[in-house]
Amino acid sequence: MPSSQPSTPGNREENEKSTSPWQLPTVQIVLAATLLAPLGVPLISPTLPAFRDAFGITDAQASLLISTYFLTGIFLSPFIGMLADRIGRRAVLIWGLVAFSLSGGAIAVAPSYEAVMVLRTIGGTAAAGIFITTVTLIGDSFEGTQRNTVLGMNNAVLSAGAGLFPIVGGALATVSWNVPYVAYLLGLPLALYAVRHLEEPDHERDSKGFAYLRRAASVLSGPDALVCYGAACMTELLLFGTVLTILPFLLAGDFGMSAFAIGLVLSVAEISSVVVSAKNGWFARYTSNYGLIAAGFACYAVGLFGAWLAPSPVFIAATMLVLGAGLGLSMPAVDAAISDLVSTGLRGGALSLRNSTTFLGRAAGPVLFAGLAEVTGYYPLFVISAIVALVISLSIASMSVYRTRRHSAVRA
């Protein structure tokens, strides 16, 4: 089980009692790295039509710009997590930032569609390291509702970037499809800053090799872990399939919107996500992490049903506010629940598996939904997705109620 006290370098345990977590260099670096993460997809999602036209490819081929980015992360995330547990979070984060920046910036001068795909694969692997180490550093440093608070702020920063970058990406794409990729180079000065100021958390080193894998499997094979990983995968499958892939094509085709206007609509979902994520610690005082996850999926269902009924882009933007609130409720709660399941020596591996399931949903969503849209059209996919989200919400809520009643009966 995780230790009852935060595990941090030197005398930081004592300092944290009187110091705001936002003043800690580790937290500042984590939040800055998280802010850069939406460069991976939200920045370029509004540019998909321009990318398609520039290379003369189909919608499905253009969607690979998103899917390829996550492909290697699906398989390599567990090994990156093991690496973070063995050699440390600091080294993985710093090298991840360097590789992320260089591979992303190189796309601006890539000579062909195939070269872009190769560079996206490298960038996706580096992004996996960033995603894993940022949440692991938070899990190592905080406990209880304070962990939810910092994870919530981390998700709020992620959502803020995801809300801002579609606008930036859409605006830059009006110059050329490849101009947005220059923004990736912002990761290099952050990597240099982390070299000087990021300290390695004082965490245990768990068993090596197969012993490590066996212990991780024994801890993470229960129903709680399956709920967390399943919720992470389905969140990203629905989000990346409907909102970040189908919705841009729908807005461009049915409403004649420009890349910049599409970016504005996509950014709306992140507004409520920022607000709700920042208050996740407050919500965690009154309900369990599983209750927050169930509420999040209920918001997804409402938002997706609303997008199906929407008569105009303004109405679609309004429904995205509800969907964004769901992200703010569920995703910090998923990471907090997983962190609670394991010791610090397994935390990198546990959260890396979450990253694998997340990347699986992100990689499968665009290809799956773009392919289905060619048969069904865009609107039926929003209805189907809403029904799936509602079923998941009710299932997790039922499990949460059952667990609460059983716990109360045992205590009685």
MOCOR-V447182 format. One record per residue. RES is the residue in three letters. PHI is phi in whole degrees, -180 to 180 (NA if undefined). OMEGA is omega in degrees with one decimal (999 if undefined). D_CENTER is the distance of its C-alpha to the mean C-alpha in Angstrom with 2 decimals. Layout:
BEGIN
<<RES:PHI:OMEGA:D_CENTER> <RES:PHI:OMEGA:D_CENTER>>
END
This chain:
BEGIN
<<MET:NA:178.1:25.35> <PRO:-63:178.2:23.57> <SER:-66:-176.1:26.11> <SER:-79:-179.8:27.09> <GLN:-117:175.5:26.82> <PRO:-61:-179.8:24.12> <SER:-106:-175.3:24.56> <THR:-140:-176.7:24.77> <PRO:-67:170.1:27.19> <GLY:56:-178.3:30.74> <ASN:-100:-173.5:31.62> <ARG:-66:178.8:28.22> <GLU:-58:179.6:28.43> <GLU:-69:-177.6:31.45> <ASN:-64:-176.4:30.11> <GLU:-65:-179.5:26.98> <LYS:-67:-177.7:29.42> <SER:-116:-176.9:30.73> <THR:-116:175.8:27.96> <SER:-63:179.1:24.99> <PRO:-60:-177.7:21.73> <TRP:-72:178.1:20.84> <GLN:-91:-179.1:23.91> <LEU:-77:179.4:22.89> <PRO:-56:-179.9:22.26> <THR:-61:180.0:19.57> <VAL:-65:179.6:17.53> <GLN:-62:179.3:18.32> <ILE:-67:178.3:17.27> <VAL:-60:-178.6:13.93> <LEU:-66:178.2:13.26> <ALA:-67:177.6:14.70> <ALA:-64:178.1:12.63> <THR:-64:178.7:9.37> <LEU:-63:179.4:11.25> <LEU:-78:-175.4:11.89> <ALA:-56:179.8:8.49> <PRO:-66:171.3:8.68> <LEU:-60:-175.5:11.97> <GLY:-64:-176.2:10.62> <VAL:-130:-177.3:10.50> <PRO:-53:179.2:11.10> <LEU:-62:-173.1:14.07> <ILE:-103:-179.3:15.63> <SER:-57:178.6:14.99> <PRO:-68:-177.7:18.15> <THR:-90:-177.0:20.04> <LEU:-55:178.0:19.93> <PRO:-61:179.0:23.45> <ALA:-68:176.8:24.83> <PHE:-63:177.8:23.47> <ARG:-59:-177.8:25.02> <ASP:-69:-177.7:28.28> <ALA:-65:-178.0:28.47> <PHE:-106:178.5:28.52> <GLY:63:-176.7:30.24> <ILE:-117:-179.5:27.81> <THR:-86:175.7:26.72> <ASP:-59:-179.2:23.70> <ALA:-63:177.6:22.57> <GLN:-65:178.0:23.08> <ALA:-64:-179.8:21.21> <SER:-65:177.2:18.15> <LEU:-66:174.6:18.19> <LEU:-60:176.8:17.06> <ILE:-89:-174.1:13.54> <SER:-64:-178.4:14.15> <THR:-61:-179.5:15.91> <TYR:-59:-175.6:13.15> <PHE:-101:-169.8:11.25> <LEU:-62:-176.9:14.60> <THR:-68:179.3:15.60> <GLY:-62:178.6:12.37> <ILE:-60:-174.3:13.16> <PHE:-92:-174.0:16.52> <LEU:-92:-178.3:16.36> <SER:-55:178.5:13.49> <PRO:-59:179.3:16.09> <PHE:-72:175.6:18.58> <ILE:-65:177.2:16.42> <GLY:-63:175.6:15.87> <MET:-61:179.0:19.64> <LEU:-63:178.7:20.32> <ALA:-64:177.6:18.47> <ASP:-73:-176.5:20.56> <ARG:-90:-175.6:23.70> <ILE:-97:176.2:23.89> <GLY:118:-179.1:21.54> <ARG:-71:-173.7:18.18> <ARG:-59:-176.7:19.90> <ALA:-63:-178.9:21.05> <VAL:-65:-179.7:17.87> <LEU:-67:-177.2:15.95> <ILE:-64:-180.0:18.93> <TRP:-67:175.6:19.53> <GLY:-63:178.3:15.93> <LEU:-63:-179.6:16.23> <VAL:-65:-178.5:19.61> <ALA:-66:178.4:18.77> <PHE:-60:-176.8:15.73> <SER:-69:-175.7:18.14> <LEU:-68:-179.2:21.15> <SER:-69:178.4:19.80> <GLY:-69:179.5:18.08> <GLY:-64:-178.8:21.22> <ALA:-67:179.6:23.45> <ILE:-63:-179.9:22.26> <ALA:-60:-180.0:24.24> <VAL:-118:-179.6:27.37> <ALA:-64:-174.0:26.52> <PRO:-84:-173.8:29.71> <SER:-153:175.7:28.48> <TYR:-59:-179.3:25.85> <GLU:-64:178.3:25.94> <ALA:-64:177.3:25.43> <VAL:-60:-179.2:22.31> <MET:-63:178.4:20.90> <VAL:-63:-179.6:21.87> <LEU:-65:177.4:20.29> <ARG:-66:177.6:16.96> <THR:-65:178.0:17.16> <ILE:-64:179.5:17.87> <GLY:-63:178.3:15.11> <GLY:-66:177.0:12.52> <THR:-65:178.2:14.15> <ALA:-64:178.9:14.10> <ALA:-62:177.1:10.42> <ALA:-60:177.3:10.03> <GLY:-62:179.0:12.45> <ILE:-68:-179.5:10.78> <PHE:-60:-175.6:7.49> <ILE:-67:-173.4:10.08> <THR:-72:-179.8:12.71> <THR:-65:-179.3:11.22> <VAL:-71:177.6:10.33> <THR:-67:177.2:13.52> <LEU:-60:177.3:15.59> <ILE:-67:178.6:14.84> <GLY:-61:178.4:15.68> <ASP:-69:-167.1:18.80> <SER:-95:-173.6:19.99> <PHE:-137:-179.8:19.82> <GLU:-134:170.7:20.87> <GLY:57:-177.3:21.09> <THR:-68:176.3:20.30> <GLN:-67:174.8:19.95> <ARG:-63:176.6:16.96> <ASN:-60:-179.4:15.46> <THR:-63:-177.9:16.62> <VAL:-71:175.5:15.06> <LEU:-63:177.2:11.67> <GLY:-64:176.8:12.06> <MET:-65:176.7:13.10> <ASN:-61:177.9:10.24> <ASN:-70:176.7:7.90> <ALA:-64:177.0:10.91> <VAL:-64:176.9:11.08> <LEU:-60:-179.8:7.63> <SER:-69:178.0:8.97> <ALA:-63:176.1:12.30> <GLY:-64:179.1:11.49> <ALA:-67:176.1:9.95> <GLY:-81:-178.5:13.20> <LEU:-79:-171.1:15.47> <PHE:-67:174.2:14.66> <PRO:-61:177.8:15.55> <ILE:-67:179.2:18.85> <VAL:-63:-179.5:19.37> <GLY:-63:178.1:18.57> <GLY:-64:179.5:20.86> <ALA:-67:-179.4:23.53> <LEU:-67:-179.3:23.54> <ALA:-70:175.3:23.66> <THR:-68:174.3:26.91> <VAL:-82:177.5:28.41> <SER:-167:-176.8:27.18> <TRP:-61:-172.8:24.23> <ASN:-95:-177.3:23.67> <VAL:-62:-179.4:23.99> <PRO:-57:-175.1:20.30> <TYR:-72:175.9:19.69> <VAL:-62:-178.7:21.97> <ALA:-63:-179.6:19.31> <TYR:-61:-176.9:17.60> <LEU:-66:176.6:20.64> <LEU:-63:179.9:19.54> <GLY:-71:-177.2:17.78> <LEU:-67:177.0:21.27> <PRO:-63:176.9:22.77> <LEU:-67:177.7:19.84> <ALA:-61:178.4:20.38> <LEU:-64:177.8:24.06> <TYR:-65:179.7:23.53> <ALA:-65:177.2:21.52> <VAL:-58:-176.6:24.47> <ARG:-85:-166.2:26.78> <HIS:-120:-177.6:24.98> <LEU:-84:177.9:22.23> <GLU:-102:178.4:23.87> <GLU:-78:176.3:23.08> <PRO:-62:179.4:22.63> <ASP:-85:-176.8:25.64> <HIS:-115:179.9:24.19> <GLU:-70:174.7:26.14> <ARG:-104:-175.7:26.28> <ASP:-81:-178.5:26.18> <SER:-58:-179.0:28.21> <LYS:-92:168.2:28.03> <GLY:55:-174.9:27.66> <PHE:-67:177.2:28.34> <ALA:-64:176.2:29.06> <TYR:-61:-178.2:25.55> <LEU:-65:179.8:24.20> <ARG:-65:-179.4:26.73> <ARG:-67:178.3:25.89> <ALA:-63:-179.1:22.14> <ALA:-64:-179.7:23.01> <SER:-67:-178.8:25.43> <VAL:-78:-169.2:23.03> <LEU:-104:179.4:20.07> <SER:-101:-178.8:22.21> <GLY:-82:-177.6:22.99> <PRO:-63:179.2:22.04> <ASP:-62:179.9:19.74> <ALA:-66:-179.7:17.50> <LEU:-63:177.3:17.76> <VAL:-64:-178.3:16.70> <CYS:-63:-177.7:13.54> <TYR:-70:177.4:12.56> <GLY:-65:178.7:13.89> <ALA:-64:178.8:12.05> <ALA:-63:-178.6:8.57> <CYS:-65:-176.5:10.08> <MET:-70:175.8:11.86> <THR:-58:-176.9:9.30> <GLU:-73:177.2:7.64> <LEU:-60:-179.6:11.29> <LEU:-70:-177.6:12.62> <LEU:-65:-176.0:10.32> <PHE:-77:178.0:10.58> <GLY:-76:-176.1:14.09> <THR:-92:-169.8:15.56> <VAL:-75:-172.3:14.13> <LEU:-94:178.1:13.02> <THR:-120:-175.8:15.81> <ILE:-71:-175.7:18.67> <LEU:-59:176.6:18.77> <PRO:-59:178.7:19.49> <PHE:-67:178.0:22.26> <LEU:-65:-178.4:23.60> <LEU:-67:178.6:23.82> <ALA:-73:-175.0:25.47> <GLY:-80:-174.4:27.79> <ASP:-87:-176.0:28.86> <PHE:-117:176.7:28.80> <GLY:63:-175.8:29.44> <MET:-84:177.3:26.75> <SER:-79:178.1:26.13> <ALA:-60:179.5:22.93> <PHE:-65:179.2:23.05> <ALA:-66:176.6:23.61> <ILE:-62:178.0:20.78> <GLY:-59:177.8:18.47> <LEU:-62:-179.9:19.94> <VAL:-65:-179.0:19.29> <LEU:-64:-177.0:15.60> <SER:-72:-176.6:15.23> <VAL:-62:-179.1:16.88> <ALA:-60:-177.0:14.04> <GLU:-78:-178.6:12.28> <ILE:-63:179.7:15.60> <SER:-71:177.8:15.72> <SER:-63:178.0:12.10> <VAL:-61:-176.8:13.16> <VAL:-65:-176.3:16.35> <VAL:-70:178.2:15.31> <SER:-60:-178.9:12.53> <ALA:-63:179.8:15.28> <LYS:-103:-176.1:17.61> <ASN:-60:177.5:15.62> <GLY:-61:177.3:18.12> <TRP:-66:177.8:20.93> <PHE:-62:-177.4:19.87> <ALA:-67:176.1:19.58> <ARG:-70:-170.7:23.26> <TYR:-114:177.5:24.37> <THR:-151:-178.6:22.41> <SER:-77:175.2:20.67> <ASN:-61:-179.8:17.00> <TYR:-70:174.1:17.86> <GLY:-64:177.6:19.51> <LEU:-67:178.8:16.49> <ILE:-64:179.1:14.44> <ALA:-62:178.4:17.50> <ALA:-64:178.2:17.82> <GLY:-62:179.6:14.32> <PHE:-68:174.9:15.28> <ALA:-63:176.8:18.61> <CYS:-66:176.6:17.17> <TYR:-58:-177.5:15.41> <ALA:-62:179.8:18.90> <VAL:-63:-178.6:20.69> <GLY:-64:-178.2:18.61> <LEU:-73:173.3:18.97> <PHE:-61:179.4:22.64> <GLY:-63:178.1:23.17> <ALA:-64:177.8:21.91> <TRP:-66:-177.4:24.44> <LEU:-84:-169.5:27.18> <ALA:-62:178.0:26.45> <PRO:-89:-175.2:29.60> <SER:-155:176.8:28.25> <PRO:-60:179.2:25.27> <VAL:-64:178.8:25.81> <PHE:-67:176.8:25.49> <ILE:-60:178.5:22.30> <ALA:-59:179.5:20.85> <ALA:-65:179.5:22.05> <THR:-68:178.8:20.37> <MET:-68:174.7:16.99> <LEU:-62:179.9:17.57> <VAL:-68:179.4:17.73> <LEU:-62:178.4:14.63> <GLY:-63:176.5:12.70> <ALA:-61:177.2:14.44> <GLY:-62:177.3:13.15> <LEU:-62:-180.0:9.48> <GLY:-66:177.7:11.01> <LEU:-79:-166.5:13.02> <SER:-87:-169.0:11.06> <MET:-69:173.7:7.67> <PRO:-62:179.7:9.65> <ALA:-67:176.7:12.39> <VAL:-60:-178.7:10.82> <ASP:-66:178.0:10.29> <ALA:-66:179.8:13.70> <ALA:-65:178.6:15.34> <ILE:-67:179.0:14.50> <SER:-61:179.6:15.72> <ASP:-71:-173.9:18.81> <LEU:-79:-167.9:19.64> <VAL:-130:172.9:20.39> <SER:-80:-179.5:22.39> <THR:-64:-179.9:21.24> <GLY:-70:178.3:22.64> <LEU:-112:-170.4:20.27> <ARG:-65:178.2:17.14> <GLY:-60:178.5:15.74> <GLY:-66:-179.5:16.55> <ALA:-64:-179.3:15.21> <LEU:-74:174.5:11.71> <SER:-69:175.6:12.02> <LEU:-66:173.8:12.89> <ARG:-61:178.9:9.79> <ASN:-64:177.2:8.03> <SER:-62:179.6:10.86> <THR:-68:175.9:10.51> <THR:-63:-179.9:6.92> <PHE:-66:176.5:8.46> <LEU:-60:178.1:11.52> <GLY:-64:-179.1:10.39> <ARG:-69:-179.6:9.08> <ALA:-75:-176.6:12.35> <ALA:-76:-174.9:14.59> <GLY:-56:-177.9:13.73> <PRO:-61:-178.6:15.19> <VAL:-67:-178.8:18.16> <LEU:-61:-175.2:18.93> <PHE:-74:176.6:18.94> <ALA:-65:177.6:20.70> <GLY:-67:179.2:23.24> <LEU:-65:-178.4:23.87> <ALA:-63:178.2:24.29> <GLU:-68:-179.8:27.21> <VAL:-99:-172.1:28.95> <THR:-97:-168.1:28.01> <GLY:87:-173.9:27.19> <TYR:-77:-168.5:24.21> <TYR:-65:179.4:25.10> <PRO:-59:-179.2:25.61> <LEU:-67:177.2:22.05> <PHE:-69:178.8:20.92> <VAL:-66:-179.1:23.49> <ILE:-60:-179.5:22.57> <SER:-64:178.9:18.86> <ALA:-64:179.0:19.99> <ILE:-64:178.2:22.36> <VAL:-60:179.7:19.88> <ALA:-62:179.9:17.58> <LEU:-66:178.5:20.78> <VAL:-62:179.0:21.99> <ILE:-63:179.6:18.89> <SER:-59:-179.1:19.16> <LEU:-65:-179.7:22.85> <SER:-67:-179.3:22.53> <ILE:-69:177.5:20.20> <ALA:-63:178.5:22.36> <SER:-63:178.1:25.45> <MET:-64:-179.5:24.26> <SER:-64:178.3:23.44> <VAL:-64:179.6:26.91> <TYR:-61:-179.8:28.60> <ARG:-63:-179.7:27.12> <THR:-64:179.7:28.23> <ARG:-66:179.6:31.70> <ARG:-66:178.8:32.13> <HIS:-64:179.3:31.23> <SER:-66:179.5:33.70> <ALA:-67:178.7:36.34> <VAL:-66:179.2:36.06> <ARG:-66:179.4:36.41> <ALA:-70:999:39.36>>
END
